[in-house]
Amino acid sequence: QVQLVESGGGLVQPGGSLRLSCAASGMLFRIYTMHWYRQAPGKERELVADITPGGVTKYADSVKGRFTISRDNARNTVYLQMNSLKPEDTAVYYCKGSRPVFPDYWGQGTQVTVSS
């Protein structure tokens, strides 16, 4: 059974940092492209960043230069380092694993709130 479990969310002041983790089990993690999405109240879920099995990364324009996605295949974990956080980064953050032809796998989400 595949599981993706996010952690690391919380309340942080504007300008602060958080590091999200997503631990995978039950899947051949190293061959999956891993993604971070977020969904703010009343808005559609949006792609934040992704990282291919080979380590190629891509970011939404809104987070470029502030967020960094990385992966540790030995630990079956993908990370999202978030710096210079803004109130508009407030959302539930989800990780997803994808691989051509096969179904996508989603985590349950972790809440990030940026507020003073």
Beta strands, then each sheet from edge to edge (+ up, - down):
strand 1: 3-7
strand 2: 10-12
strand 3: 18-25
strand 4: 33-39
strand 5: 46-51
strand 6: 57-59
strand 7: 67-72
strand 8: 77-82
strand 9: 91-98
strand 10: 105-106
strand 11: 110-114
sheet 1: 1+ 3- 8+ 7-
sheet 2: 2+ 11+ 9- 4+ 5- 6+
sheet 3: 2+ 11+ 9- 10+
end
